[in-house]
């Protein structure tokens, strides 16, 4: 009798086989989903960004990105902008005149728009579809102005290469990995200024 | 069909396809429309106008509870009595400070800006801008405690443009002369604040107000206020008592007003007013017999934005510098057969030599001292000692000591430097090395750019919103 029961237990029924099989598949599936989630959170939730306080506007952001034009664009911290008529990020130095004629402008692609607000204020906005990330305006603004223009990797364009081709040649070592949920870095001067 | 016809048909088909593709490509919006960058695309009105209200200079006055101090010592104008930014007081100043820094004797709130004080007879004079009153306010404070003795003001709308107030009054025993941001000149009695006269340079002389307002600090010389309107007249002398214009120099060189101020120098027994404007630098006779006559002019030094004033060396050489990439120039003034001539000796870019964007360098013991601008490469914002003879930087403060656009002054053979954020550093005025003695944070504000003043061993310094008086004296002097 005992031997018959033992033999019965050893002979797995089809129903048990299917039950155990499904359980194993579900378990493996859950494990793989968890593993994938864990793995992907480590590799993809960090993205490349440029620390504007380290940037020296060498111009490589415009030429070393795998994308053309570069994923690096100029952005503007309006809170620390002086809204000056003579904007050193907009005008070449010295300008022939303080107007919007091409010969006075610093940006090689006319990506900065100058708009009269009221005397003596002018607003400067970046047309990112034209910006190539050369940083000329950033250099001008930082040299003589408040430093409200700065470069950032724009994540609607960046393909987040494992090895960022700009980062490896950045002479200021300004590139860093930041969390994807907070992918932009403000200049220190702009933090807390509204 | 022969081959020729077939070939022509194929060619024609390809040409038509190409043309069609090009038309489709150009009209599909793939290529953005070409925009021509021409003047006027910023919607700037032809004549923006300040939208100012009518200004009645010196309109209001009030006496207050402050009492003049018995503290001696004066700082009568921008860069002091000798235009060199060096205090000549024989008061020993402390070589080092307690951890808490030098004692803060008093402080008063100011309107946002960079206007700095002049000191005379225990009184501190500062042309403030009061946003509540919407007025330029000439305030007379006690050197003892900062309490206001009197104030005189006039309503004028100044919009914030890297701060509002800018200038330093000129003061004598009898008069105070001030210039407001929109070029309103006012003269009052130095003791009582009684109004003497006022001039609106824009309205009366056609002055073009500089970007970020005027920073020209007035000058009083032998009872005359000397002003550079840079409009119809280049320079004028006004009797302080009556307001009568005693002499004028026509603006034949079409010089516009800069942020620079008139500096007085002596050369070959001649007293000369030197002014560096937008359009060139000019020397005007300050001698009684020939006052107002042009002695020399050069447009070799001509920049669109000039804030520092000329620095005469006393031997005919004049150092000039400016920001926005201008760098600097050393000019040489010569005098022969009754004629002055001025010629450049050398020019340097900000990376090649000494340059300054905002503050005027100091010439001391044969060296020039200044903070280099942000476009000076590795030495940006460092305080440097420069030898104008060898054209070399003798020493620099180093990458751990950068000072922004802050002011500096020399007293008791020490250099005091205030950085943008209100940290005061004192160092030996050394000819060989950067030798810091002490450092202290005096204020928490920003943009501490107003020039420093020293009187009676006390220093007056400010950030964008507050004026401080600190005691610099050594222990045995207090």
Interface residues (C-beta under 8 A of the other chain):
Chain A: X82 X84 X85 X86 X88 X93 X94 X95 X97 X99 X100 X101 X102 X105 X110 X114 X115 X116 X118 X119 X120 X121 X122 X129 X142 X143 X144
Chain B: X32 X35 X36 X37 X38 X39 X40 X41 X42 X43 X44 X45 X48 X49 X50 X51 X159 X161 X162 X211 X212 X303 X304 X305 X323 X324 X325 X326 X357 X373 X374 X375
